[in-house]
Amino acid sequence: MEGPFPGLRELHKKLLLAAPLHEDGQASAALLMPCIPSEVGDGSAIQENVQVTNLCLDGAPTTWVPRDLTLLQLSLIQILIIKAENLCTESHIRCQYSQVVELLQQNGVDKTIIGLLNTSDKVLSHISSKCLSYLVLYQLKFQNEVNARWIQFCLNTLSEDPGSHTVMPCLMSLISVYKGILVDERIRKGDHLLQIMLALEDVFEGFCSTCMTECQPPLGAESSSRLSCLLDLLEVLVALRIELKLNVSLCKRVLSVILPQALNLMSVPVPYFVKKQVILVLKRCLLYKAGEDFLPSPHNLFNQQDAALDEELAVLATTLLNAVQQGWLLQVPSCGRSSSFGGANEGSEPGPDLVILGAASLSVLKALEIQFRNKACGGIGQGDAEFSEMPVYMAHLLNFLKRHLGWKEPVHFCEWVSLTFIEQDDDMLEVAKSLLQMYLHNPRLHSSTSGDENDIWKLPSHQCGMNPHCIFLLLLKNVLFDASVLLDFLISSETCFLEYFVRYLKLLKEDWPQFSLTCTFLDKSACLQVPSVANISDCPPQTVDMSRAQECSPHVDTSMVSGPKNDKQSLLSHCESSSSLGALQRLVEYDSSEDSESETSSNEPCLIIAQREGADSSYIDKQMKKLGLTSMCSAFYSTSASMQAASTTCQALGIQRQSAQCLVDLQEAISRLHRKKLFPYNPSALLKLLSHVCALSKG
């Protein structure tokens, strides 16, 4: 007796070709209805070879087991649903396939598949979970209803022991269904998603808390996979929260409660790939990029400001910063760069894992930026306390990086950006943008640490590793001063370079003397005797509080940011109250060539450098004399005497000349593309900024 296999093989051929079925719907549904091996509950069907002899296409005998028959039926059901949904399939054939799917539903195929999930057979469990997800999504799309059996299965599973066999298939089916809702316009706008969320919100938080707190050694492979799958689900829920603006408790609690709990996984004995995934999910959530790997397009955040979402992210950011002060970064591991994420191969490339180092660093910076932005929107005076703590956070971050990068006496701490993100252009630009925004937010970073003659490395922005001129120059150096690379960044929609570049050019236009001085020092860094800087890598790992952090990093002088503020010395003309997302929209959506400069200068929240009263170029000149050089910059500030004294300039040195030429080449390339109407947006305002900066370089 040949059994069902010849019929299944024939059905498989027809489904692949999207051909009509010769059998009636009832016969096809009966052929596809999965059988449940009696041993499926304990998984022993894998070992017990219950043989069913059949003839293959070439006439040779073969042996089948009930498990193989079930797997084949489940796979064919998935293909059937895919073809029934595909608009490329002829309409009358789609109707025939849909009829078979409905007959399967009437026969209780979902109940049968749910029964297959409670098995230790991982392959059978995985295929069953995928098939169930296809059925649930089909029902949502074409029958406009939520599968009640699936909801009840998820409720029962999330209420039970996290070690149950059904946990993994439950989490996987939730991920598949949520992703399907995200990418399908037909069902994302309905209220069925809310129905699913409301049904699960009472049990989900408790389930997550149990999974994350019961990580006791030894943690097996199954428990690790469960944690990884849960982290995937959390990211999908955050993507739903951002993309669909779901103001439901389940999504809100993920950001404000569950992800903060996940930070504790750094201190428990879970595998490296789980800790790495925690950091990556954290980074994508703080960047509003949750789900970027599976969404058809990035989140469209313009004109979609969500105050509730900002509050939830602020809670996550505050929790992360508090953990950083308690030594959380010291618990973040960095193994060798493996050739496969989470793989089992023993080989790895030499050097630290720059992915996890970069993700952890960017997460801390975005948390700082979120907190500073919230404080700044409430008034500068309210943000002073937070601003004063920034050197402490940066000290922790630099300490963390020095431990893993093997950083030996760098010229200055701003090199950390290039060293950490050398392989990740998009993240490097995000870091540069965040550091620039915080630099502009905090006027005290522009002042010197003391009134006596200190070299440039004593400037607070250098001590904190966030001097915008150094970061920009090192970025240019990394791309070999190639204007075509910058042009690619400007055109690409995958980086934030446009927003960063416009903000930096506005700063550069007002702060050219410091840029010139920075160029000079970078050129002469080989002969510059850097003073003894406290080695923050010598901090003991037990450092957990601010006082110890300051003891370990005496080069960070918090007094310069915590002291009283002199409004006359402020380098900020106004508070940057609106978010960077709105700013980016205004940067891209130029109104016209004539009005673009006035519009960006008057309405954009980029900060304008003011002139500091009573300052002159003597400080810069003294630093230049230490190197035996002549100052090439004009007057630093606005007094008439200092302007006359600094009217002479000298020949520019290497890095400044290369940078200026790079900007000139970029300006010419943009102008050429714009004239040919090949540039993707109106770059008039950008070209005017470049022209101004290029004129400064020639002067």
C-alpha positions as CSV (number, residue, x, y, z in Angstrom):
1,M,0.0,0.0,0.0
2,E,1.5,3.3,-1.1
3,G,-0.3,5.5,1.4
4,P,-0.6,9.3,1.0
5,F,2.8,10.1,-0.3
6,P,2.2,9.9,-4.1
7,G,-0.8,12.2,-3.6
8,L,1.3,14.6,-1.6
9,R,4.1,14.6,-4.2
10,E,1.6,15.4,-6.9
11,L,0.0,18.1,-4.8
12,H,3.4,19.6,-4.1
13,K,4.1,19.9,-7.9
14,K,0.8,21.6,-8.5
15,L,1.3,24.1,-5.7
16,L,4.8,25.0,-6.9
17,L,3.4,25.7,-10.4
18,A,0.3,27.4,-9.0
19,A,-1.7,24.9,-11.1
20,P,-5.4,23.9,-10.5
21,L,-6.0,20.9,-8.3
22,H,-7.5,17.9,-10.0
23,E,-9.1,16.6,-6.8
24,D,-12.0,18.3,-5.2
25,G,-11.4,20.5,-2.2
26,Q,-12.5,17.9,0.4
27,A,-10.0,15.3,-1.0
28,S,-7.1,17.8,-0.9
29,A,-8.0,19.0,2.6
30,A,-8.1,15.4,3.8
31,L,-4.7,14.7,2.2
32,L,-3.2,17.7,3.9
33,M,-4.7,17.2,7.4
34,P,-1.7,16.5,9.6
35,C,-1.5,13.3,11.6
36,I,-0.3,13.4,15.1
37,P,2.2,10.6,15.9
38,S,1.3,9.0,19.2
39,E,4.8,9.5,20.4
40,V,4.9,13.3,19.7
41,G,4.4,14.3,23.3
42,D,7.7,12.9,24.5
43,G,9.6,13.2,21.2
44,S,10.4,9.5,21.0
45,A,9.1,9.3,17.5
46,I,12.5,10.7,16.4
47,Q,14.2,7.6,17.5
48,E,11.5,5.0,16.9
49,N,11.6,4.1,13.2
50,V,7.9,3.4,12.5
51,Q,8.4,2.3,8.9
52,V,6.0,2.9,6.1
53,T,7.3,1.5,2.8
54,N,6.6,3.6,-0.3
55,L,7.8,3.9,-3.9
56,C,9.8,6.9,-4.9
57,L,9.5,8.5,-8.4
58,D,12.2,6.1,-9.7
59,G,10.5,3.1,-8.4
60,A,13.0,2.4,-5.6
61,P,11.6,1.6,-2.2
62,T,11.9,4.2,0.6
63,T,11.1,4.3,4.3
64,W,8.9,7.0,5.9
65,V,8.1,7.6,9.5
66,P,4.9,9.4,10.7
67,R,7.0,12.4,11.7
68,D,8.2,12.9,8.1
69,L,4.6,12.6,6.8
70,T,3.5,15.3,9.3
71,L,6.4,17.6,8.4
72,L,5.5,17.3,4.7
73,Q,1.9,18.1,5.3
74,L,2.7,21.1,7.4
75,S,5.1,22.4,4.7
76,L,2.5,22.0,2.0
77,I,-0.1,23.9,4.0
78,Q,2.3,26.8,4.2
79,I,2.8,26.7,0.5
80,L,-0.9,26.5,-0.1
81,I,-1.5,29.6,2.0
82,I,1.3,31.5,0.3
83,K,-0.1,30.7,-3.1
84,A,-3.7,31.6,-2.0
85,E,-2.5,35.0,-0.9
86,N,-0.3,35.7,-3.9
87,L,-1.9,38.1,-6.4
88,C,0.3,36.6,-9.1
89,T,-1.7,33.4,-8.8
90,E,-4.7,33.3,-11.2
91,S,-7.9,34.4,-9.5
92,H,-9.8,31.1,-10.0
93,I,-6.9,29.1,-8.7
94,R,-6.6,31.4,-5.7
95,C,-10.3,30.7,-5.0
96,Q,-9.7,27.0,-5.2
97,Y,-6.7,27.2,-2.8
98,S,-8.6,29.4,-0.4
99,Q,-11.5,26.9,-0.4
100,V,-9.0,24.1,0.7
101,V,-7.6,26.4,3.5
102,E,-11.2,27.0,4.8
103,L,-11.9,23.3,4.7
104,L,-8.8,22.7,6.8
105,Q,-9.9,25.3,9.3
106,Q,-13.4,23.7,9.5
107,N,-11.7,20.4,10.2
108,G,-9.8,21.9,13.1
109,V,-6.3,22.0,11.6
110,D,-5.3,24.8,14.0
111,K,-6.2,22.6,17.0
112,T,-4.2,19.7,15.5
113,I,-1.1,21.9,14.9
114,I,-1.3,23.3,18.4
115,G,-1.2,19.7,19.6
116,L,2.0,19.2,17.7
117,L,3.8,22.1,19.5
118,N,4.2,20.2,22.8
119,T,7.2,18.2,21.7
120,S,10.9,18.1,22.3
121,D,11.3,17.5,18.5
122,K,12.7,21.0,17.6
123,V,12.2,20.6,13.9
124,L,8.6,19.4,14.2
125,S,7.9,22.2,16.8
126,H,9.5,24.9,14.5
127,I,7.6,23.9,11.4
128,S,4.3,23.6,13.3
129,S,4.8,27.0,14.8
130,K,5.4,28.5,11.3
131,C,2.4,26.8,9.9
132,L,0.2,28.0,12.7
133,S,1.5,31.6,12.2
134,Y,0.5,31.4,8.5
135,L,-3.0,30.2,9.4
136,V,-3.4,33.0,12.0
137,L,-2.3,35.7,9.5
138,Y,-4.5,34.3,6.8
139,Q,-7.5,34.4,9.1
140,L,-6.6,38.1,9.9
141,K,-6.3,39.1,6.3
142,F,-9.1,37.3,4.6
143,Q,-11.6,36.4,7.3
144,N,-11.1,39.5,9.5
145,E,-10.9,37.6,12.8
146,V,-8.4,36.5,15.4
147,N,-7.8,32.8,15.9
148,A,-9.3,32.1,19.3
149,R,-7.4,28.8,19.7
150,W,-4.1,30.5,19.0
151,I,-4.8,33.2,21.6
152,Q,-5.7,30.7,24.2
153,F,-2.6,28.7,23.4
154,C,-0.4,31.7,23.9
155,L,-2.2,32.7,27.1
156,N,-1.8,29.2,28.6
157,T,1.9,29.0,27.6
158,L,2.9,32.4,29.0
159,S,1.1,31.5,32.2
160,E,3.0,28.3,32.7
161,D,6.6,27.3,33.5
162,P,9.1,29.1,31.1
163,G,10.8,25.7,30.7
164,S,7.8,24.1,28.9
165,H,8.3,22.7,25.4
166,T,5.6,25.1,24.1
167,V,7.4,28.3,25.1
168,M,9.7,28.5,22.0
169,P,7.0,27.8,19.4
170,C,4.7,30.2,21.2
171,L,7.3,33.0,21.1
172,M,8.1,32.3,17.5
173,S,4.5,32.4,16.4
174,L,4.0,35.7,18.2
175,I,7.0,37.1,16.4
176,S,5.8,35.9,13.1
177,V,2.3,37.2,13.5
178,Y,3.5,40.6,14.8
179,K,5.9,40.9,11.9
180,G,3.2,39.9,9.5
181,I,1.0,42.7,10.9
182,L,3.8,45.2,10.6
183,V,4.5,44.6,7.0
184,D,0.9,44.2,5.7
185,E,-1.1,47.3,5.3
186,R,-4.4,45.3,5.1
187,I,-4.3,44.3,8.7
188,R,-2.1,46.8,10.5
189,K,-4.8,49.5,10.5
190,G,-7.5,47.3,12.1
191,D,-8.3,46.7,15.7
192,H,-7.3,43.0,15.7
193,L,-3.8,43.9,16.9
194,L,-5.2,45.7,19.9
195,Q,-7.3,42.6,20.6
196,I,-4.2,40.4,20.6
197,M,-2.3,42.9,22.8
198,L,-5.0,43.3,25.4
199,A,-5.5,39.5,25.7
200,L,-1.8,39.0,26.5
201,E,-0.8,42.0,28.6
202,D,-1.9,40.5,31.9
203,V,0.6,37.6,31.7
204,F,3.4,38.9,29.4
205,E,5.2,41.1,31.9
206,G,5.3,38.4,34.5
207,F,6.5,35.8,32.0
208,C,9.4,38.1,30.9
209,S,10.4,38.8,34.5
210,T,10.5,35.1,35.3
211,C,12.6,34.4,32.2
212,M,15.2,37.1,33.1
213,T,15.4,36.4,36.8
214,E,15.7,32.6,36.7
215,C,19.0,32.5,34.7
216,Q,20.8,30.3,37.2
217,P,23.9,28.3,36.0
218,P,24.2,26.0,34.3
219,L,22.1,27.7,31.6
220,G,21.4,25.1,28.9
221,A,21.2,25.8,25.1
222,E,17.4,25.6,25.2
223,S,17.2,28.3,27.9
224,S,19.6,30.5,26.0
225,S,17.6,30.1,22.8
226,R,14.5,31.0,24.8
227,L,16.0,34.2,26.0
228,S,17.2,35.1,22.6
229,C,13.8,34.5,21.1
230,L,12.2,36.6,23.9
231,L,14.6,39.5,23.0
232,D,13.5,39.2,19.4
233,L,9.9,39.5,20.5
234,L,10.6,42.5,22.6
235,E,12.2,44.3,19.7
236,V,9.2,43.5,17.5
237,L,6.9,45.0,20.2
238,V,9.0,48.2,20.3
239,A,8.8,48.3,16.5
240,L,5.0,48.1,16.7
241,R,5.0,50.8,19.4
242,I,7.0,53.2,17.2
243,E,5.6,52.3,13.8
244,L,1.9,52.1,14.7
245,K,2.0,54.4,17.7
246,L,0.3,51.7,19.8
247,N,-0.5,53.3,23.1
248,V,-1.2,50.0,24.9
249,S,0.1,48.8,28.1
250,L,1.9,45.8,26.7
251,C,4.1,47.9,24.4
252,K,4.6,50.7,26.8
253,R,5.8,48.3,29.6
254,V,8.4,46.8,27.2
255,L,10.3,50.1,27.1
256,S,9.8,51.3,30.6
257,V,9.9,48.0,32.6
258,I,11.0,44.9,30.7
259,L,14.0,46.3,28.7
260,P,15.4,47.9,31.9
261,Q,15.2,44.5,33.5
262,A,17.1,43.0,30.6
263,L,20.1,45.2,31.5
264,N,20.6,42.9,34.5
265,L,21.5,40.1,32.1
266,M,25.0,41.5,31.8
267,S,25.7,40.3,35.4
268,V,24.3,36.8,35.1
269,P,25.9,33.7,33.5
270,V,24.2,33.8,30.1
271,P,26.0,33.1,26.9
272,Y,27.9,35.8,25.1
273,F,25.5,36.0,22.2
274,V,22.6,36.7,24.5
275,K,24.4,39.6,26.1
276,K,25.4,40.9,22.7
277,Q,21.7,40.7,21.6
278,V,20.6,42.7,24.7
279,I,23.0,45.5,23.7
280,L,22.0,45.5,20.1
281,V,18.2,45.6,20.9
282,L,18.9,48.4,23.4
283,K,20.7,50.4,20.8
284,R,18.1,50.0,18.1
285,C,15.3,51.0,20.6
286,L,17.1,54.1,21.7
287,L,17.8,55.1,18.1
288,Y,14.1,54.6,17.1
289,K,15.3,51.8,14.8
290,A,13.7,48.8,16.3
291,G,12.8,46.3,13.6
292,E,15.0,47.8,11.0
293,D,16.1,44.3,9.9
294,F,12.7,43.2,8.8
295,L,10.7,46.4,8.2
296,P,10.3,47.2,4.4
297,S,11.3,50.8,5.1
298,P,12.7,52.8,8.1
299,H,10.3,54.2,10.6
300,N,8.8,57.4,9.3
301,L,9.1,59.6,12.3
302,F,8.6,63.0,10.7
303,N,5.4,64.7,11.8
304,Q,4.8,61.8,14.2
305,Q,6.1,63.1,17.4
306,D,4.8,61.0,20.3
307,A,5.1,62.5,23.7
308,A,4.2,59.2,25.4
309,L,6.9,57.3,23.5
310,D,9.4,60.0,24.4
311,E,8.5,59.5,28.1
312,E,9.0,55.7,27.9
313,L,12.3,56.1,26.2
314,A,13.3,58.6,28.8
315,V,12.6,56.0,31.5
316,L,14.8,53.5,29.6
317,A,17.6,56.1,29.2
318,T,17.5,57.1,32.9
319,T,17.7,53.4,33.9
320,L,20.7,52.9,31.6
321,L,22.5,55.9,32.9
322,N,21.9,54.9,36.5
323,A,23.3,51.5,35.7
324,V,26.4,53.1,34.0
325,Q,27.1,55.0,37.2
326,Q,26.9,51.8,39.1
327,G,29.5,50.1,36.9
328,W,27.3,48.4,34.3
329,L,29.7,49.0,31.5
330,L,32.3,47.0,33.4
331,Q,30.0,43.9,33.0
332,V,29.7,44.3,29.2
333,P,31.9,41.6,27.6
334,S,33.8,41.8,24.4
335,C,35.1,38.5,23.0
336,G,37.0,38.1,19.8
337,R,35.3,39.0,16.6
338,S,33.5,35.8,15.7
339,S,32.8,35.0,12.1
340,S,29.2,34.2,12.7
341,F,26.8,35.8,15.2
342,G,26.0,33.3,17.9
343,G,27.7,30.5,15.9
344,A,29.5,27.5,17.4
345,N,32.7,27.7,15.4
346,E,35.8,28.2,17.6
347,G,37.7,30.4,15.2
348,S,37.6,34.2,15.7
349,E,39.5,37.2,14.3
350,P,42.0,38.9,16.6
351,G,40.9,42.1,18.4
352,P,37.8,43.1,20.3
353,D,34.2,42.7,19.1
354,L,33.7,46.2,17.8
355,V,30.0,45.6,17.2
356,I,29.2,45.2,20.9
357,L,31.6,48.0,21.9
358,G,30.0,50.3,19.4
359,A,26.5,49.4,20.4
360,A,27.1,49.8,24.1
361,S,28.8,53.2,23.5
362,L,26.1,54.5,21.2
363,S,23.4,53.3,23.6
364,V,25.0,55.4,26.4
365,L,25.4,58.4,24.2
366,K,21.8,58.2,23.0
367,A,20.6,57.9,26.6
368,L,22.6,61.0,27.5
369,E,21.2,62.9,24.5
370,I,17.6,61.9,25.4
371,Q,18.1,63.0,28.9
372,F,19.7,66.3,27.9
373,R,17.1,67.1,25.4
374,N,14.3,66.5,27.9
375,K,16.1,68.7,30.5
376,A,16.8,71.4,27.9
377,C,13.2,71.6,26.8
378,G,12.2,72.3,30.4
379,G,14.8,75.2,30.7
380,I,18.5,75.4,30.8
381,G,18.6,76.0,34.5
382,Q,16.8,72.7,35.1
383,G,19.4,70.9,33.1
384,D,22.5,72.2,34.8
385,A,22.7,69.2,37.2
386,E,22.5,66.7,34.4
387,F,25.0,68.6,32.3
388,S,27.4,68.6,35.2
389,E,27.3,64.8,35.3
390,M,28.3,64.3,31.7
391,P,32.0,64.1,32.3
392,V,31.3,61.3,34.8
393,Y,29.4,59.3,32.2
394,M,32.1,59.9,29.6
395,A,34.7,58.8,32.0
396,H,32.9,55.5,32.5
397,L,32.6,55.1,28.7
398,L,36.3,55.9,28.1
399,N,37.3,53.5,30.9
400,F,35.1,50.8,29.3
401,L,36.7,51.3,25.9
402,K,40.3,51.5,27.1
403,R,39.9,48.1,28.8
404,H,38.8,46.5,25.6
405,L,40.6,48.4,22.9
406,G,44.1,48.3,24.4
407,W,44.2,52.1,24.1
408,K,47.8,53.2,24.8
409,E,48.3,56.9,25.5
410,P,46.2,58.4,22.6
411,V,46.9,61.9,21.4
412,H,43.5,62.8,22.8
413,F,40.4,60.9,23.9
414,C,38.4,62.0,20.8
415,E,40.1,59.1,18.9
416,W,37.7,56.7,20.5
417,V,35.0,57.4,17.9
418,S,37.3,56.4,15.0
419,L,38.8,53.4,16.8
420,T,35.4,52.0,17.8
421,F,33.3,52.6,14.7
422,I,35.9,52.2,12.0
423,E,33.8,49.3,10.5
424,Q,30.3,50.9,11.1
425,D,29.8,54.1,9.2
426,D,26.1,54.6,10.1
427,D,26.8,54.2,13.8
428,M,29.9,56.5,13.6
429,L,27.7,59.2,12.2
430,E,25.1,58.7,14.8
431,V,27.8,59.1,17.5
432,A,29.2,62.2,15.8
433,K,25.7,63.7,15.7
434,S,25.0,62.9,19.3
435,L,28.3,64.3,20.6
436,L,27.8,67.4,18.5
437,Q,24.3,68.0,19.9
438,M,25.5,67.5,23.5
439,Y,28.5,69.8,22.8
440,L,26.1,72.5,21.6
441,H,23.7,71.9,24.5
442,N,26.5,72.4,27.1
443,P,28.3,75.8,26.9
444,R,30.7,74.8,29.7
445,L,32.4,72.4,27.4
446,H,33.7,75.3,25.4
447,S,35.6,76.9,28.4
448,S,39.1,76.1,29.6
449,T,39.6,74.2,32.8
450,S,41.5,77.0,34.4
451,G,42.7,80.5,33.8
452,D,46.4,79.7,33.5
453,E,48.3,78.5,30.5
454,N,47.0,75.0,29.7
455,D,47.5,73.2,26.5
456,I,44.6,72.3,24.2
457,W,44.2,68.9,25.8
458,K,43.0,70.4,29.0
459,L,39.8,71.7,27.3
460,P,36.8,69.9,28.7
461,S,35.6,68.8,25.3
462,H,38.9,66.9,24.8
463,Q,38.8,65.4,28.3
464,C,35.4,64.1,27.6
465,G,36.3,62.8,24.1
466,M,33.7,64.8,22.3
467,N,35.5,67.8,20.7
468,P,33.5,68.3,17.4
469,H,36.5,69.5,15.4
470,C,38.7,66.5,16.3
471,I,35.9,64.1,15.5
472,F,35.2,65.7,12.2
473,L,38.9,65.8,11.2
474,L,39.4,62.2,12.2
475,L,36.3,61.3,10.2
476,L,37.8,63.0,7.1
477,K,41.1,61.2,7.8
478,N,39.3,57.8,8.0
479,V,37.8,58.4,4.5
480,L,41.2,59.7,3.2
481,F,39.7,63.2,2.7
482,D,37.7,61.7,-0.2
483,A,34.8,64.1,-1.1
484,S,33.1,61.3,-3.0
485,V,32.6,59.4,0.3
486,L,31.0,62.4,1.9
487,L,28.8,62.8,-1.2
488,D,27.6,59.2,-0.8
489,F,26.8,59.9,2.9
490,L,24.8,63.0,1.9
491,I,22.8,61.1,-0.7
492,S,22.2,58.0,1.4
493,S,19.0,57.7,3.4
494,E,20.7,55.1,5.7
495,T,22.8,57.6,7.6
496,C,22.2,60.9,9.5
497,F,25.1,62.6,7.8
498,L,23.1,65.4,6.3
499,E,21.8,66.6,9.7
500,Y,25.2,66.2,11.3
501,F,27.0,67.9,8.5
502,V,24.8,71.0,8.4
503,R,25.0,71.4,12.2
504,Y,28.7,71.1,12.1
505,L,29.2,73.5,9.3
506,K,27.2,76.1,11.2
507,L,29.4,75.5,14.2
508,L,32.5,75.7,12.0
509,K,31.4,79.0,10.5
510,E,31.4,80.6,13.9
511,D,34.3,78.6,15.5
512,W,36.9,78.6,12.8
513,P,39.8,79.7,15.1
514,Q,39.4,76.6,17.3
515,F,39.2,74.5,14.1
516,S,42.5,76.0,12.9
517,L,44.1,75.4,16.2
518,T,42.9,71.8,16.3
519,C,44.3,71.2,12.8
520,T,47.7,72.6,13.9
521,F,47.9,70.4,17.0
522,L,46.9,67.3,15.0
523,D,49.6,68.1,12.5
524,K,52.2,68.4,15.3
525,S,50.8,65.6,17.5
526,A,54.0,63.6,17.0
527,C,56.1,66.2,18.7
528,L,53.6,67.3,21.2
529,Q,54.4,66.1,24.7
530,V,51.1,65.1,26.1
531,P,51.0,65.7,29.9
532,S,50.6,62.8,32.2
533,V,47.0,61.9,31.9
534,A,45.5,59.6,34.5
535,N,45.1,56.1,33.1
536,I,41.4,55.5,33.6
537,S,42.0,51.8,32.7
538,D,43.7,51.5,36.1
539,C,40.3,51.9,37.8
540,P,39.4,48.8,39.8
541,P,36.5,46.8,38.4
542,Q,34.7,47.3,41.6
543,T,34.2,51.0,40.9
544,V,30.5,51.6,41.3
545,D,29.8,55.1,42.4
546,M,30.5,58.6,41.2
547,S,33.1,59.4,43.8
548,R,35.2,56.4,42.9
549,A,34.7,57.1,39.2
550,Q,36.1,60.6,39.8
551,E,39.0,59.2,41.7
552,C,39.8,56.8,38.9
553,S,39.6,59.6,36.4
554,P,41.1,62.7,37.9
555,H,41.5,64.2,34.4
556,V,37.8,64.8,34.4
557,D,37.3,68.0,36.3
558,T,33.6,68.2,37.1
559,S,34.0,71.5,38.9
560,M,34.2,73.3,35.6
561,V,30.7,72.1,34.7
562,S,29.1,72.2,38.1
563,G,30.1,75.7,39.1
564,P,28.0,78.8,38.5
565,K,27.2,79.7,35.0
566,N,28.2,83.0,33.5
567,D,25.6,84.0,30.9
568,K,28.0,86.3,29.2
569,Q,30.3,83.5,28.5
570,S,27.6,81.2,27.2
571,L,28.2,79.9,23.7
572,L,24.5,79.2,23.2
573,S,22.2,81.8,21.9
574,H,19.1,79.8,22.7
575,C,18.0,76.3,23.9
576,E,17.6,73.7,21.3
577,S,14.1,72.8,22.4
578,S,12.8,70.8,19.4
579,S,14.0,67.3,18.6
580,S,16.6,66.4,16.1
581,L,14.0,64.6,14.0
582,G,12.1,67.7,13.2
583,A,15.4,69.5,12.5
584,L,16.3,66.8,10.0
585,Q,13.0,67.2,8.2
586,R,13.6,70.9,7.8
587,L,17.2,70.3,6.6
588,V,16.0,68.1,3.8
589,E,12.8,69.9,2.8
590,Y,14.3,73.1,1.5
591,D,11.6,75.6,0.4
592,S,13.5,77.4,-2.2
593,S,16.9,78.4,-3.3
594,E,16.4,82.0,-2.3
595,D,14.8,81.5,1.1
596,S,16.7,78.4,2.3
597,E,19.4,80.2,4.1
598,S,17.2,82.5,6.0
599,E,14.8,79.7,6.8
600,T,17.4,77.5,8.2
601,S,19.1,80.2,10.1
602,S,16.0,81.6,11.8
603,N,13.8,78.6,12.3
604,E,16.2,75.7,12.8
605,P,17.1,74.7,16.3
606,C,20.8,74.5,15.5
607,L,22.8,76.5,18.1
608,I,24.6,79.6,17.2
609,I,28.0,80.4,18.6
610,A,28.0,83.7,20.5
611,Q,31.0,85.9,21.2
612,R,32.6,85.7,24.5
613,E,33.1,89.0,26.1
614,G,36.6,90.1,27.0
615,A,38.4,87.2,25.3
616,D,41.3,87.5,22.8
617,S,43.7,85.3,20.9
618,S,46.4,85.3,23.5
619,Y,45.4,81.9,24.8
620,I,45.7,80.4,21.3
621,D,49.0,82.2,20.6
622,K,50.5,80.9,23.8
623,Q,49.7,77.3,22.9
624,M,51.1,77.8,19.5
625,K,54.3,79.2,20.9
626,K,54.7,76.0,23.0
627,L,55.1,74.2,19.7
628,G,57.3,76.8,18.1
629,L,54.5,77.7,15.7
630,T,52.8,80.9,14.6
631,S,49.1,81.2,15.0
632,M,47.3,80.9,11.7
633,C,43.8,81.8,13.0
634,S,42.2,85.2,13.2
635,A,40.8,86.9,16.2
636,F,39.1,84.5,18.5
637,Y,36.5,86.8,19.8
638,S,34.9,90.2,19.1
639,T,36.9,93.0,20.8
640,S,38.3,95.4,18.3
641,A,41.8,95.2,19.7
642,S,41.9,91.4,19.4
643,M,40.5,91.6,15.8
644,Q,43.3,93.9,14.8
645,A,46.0,91.8,16.6
646,A,44.9,88.7,14.8
647,S,44.5,90.1,11.3
648,T,47.6,88.3,10.1
649,T,47.5,84.6,9.3
650,C,50.1,82.1,8.3
651,Q,50.3,79.3,5.9
652,A,47.9,76.5,6.7
653,L,49.4,73.1,7.7
654,G,48.6,69.7,6.2
655,I,45.4,68.5,7.7
656,Q,43.7,71.9,7.4
657,R,44.7,72.2,3.8
658,Q,43.4,68.7,3.0
659,S,40.2,69.3,4.9
660,A,39.6,72.5,3.0
661,Q,40.3,70.9,-0.3
662,C,37.9,68.1,0.5
663,L,35.1,70.6,1.3
664,V,35.9,72.5,-1.9
665,D,35.7,69.2,-3.9
666,L,32.4,68.3,-2.2
667,Q,31.0,71.7,-2.9
668,E,31.9,71.4,-6.6
669,A,30.4,67.9,-6.8
670,I,27.1,68.9,-5.2
671,S,26.9,72.0,-7.5
672,R,27.6,69.9,-10.6
673,L,24.9,67.3,-9.7
674,H,22.4,70.0,-8.7
675,R,22.9,71.8,-12.1
676,K,22.1,68.5,-13.8
677,K,19.1,68.0,-11.6
678,L,20.6,64.7,-10.3
679,F,20.8,65.6,-6.6
680,P,18.0,64.1,-4.6
681,Y,17.0,67.3,-2.8
682,N,17.6,71.0,-3.0
683,P,21.1,71.6,-1.6
684,S,21.1,75.4,-1.8
685,A,21.4,76.0,2.0
686,L,24.1,73.4,2.2
687,L,26.0,74.9,-0.6
688,K,25.9,78.4,1.0
689,L,27.3,77.0,4.2
690,L,30.1,75.2,2.3
691,S,30.8,78.4,0.4
692,H,31.1,80.3,3.7
693,V,33.4,77.7,5.2
694,C,35.6,77.5,2.1
695,A,35.9,81.3,2.0
696,L,37.2,81.1,5.6
697,S,39.8,78.5,4.7
698,K,41.0,80.7,1.9
699,G,41.2,83.7,4.1
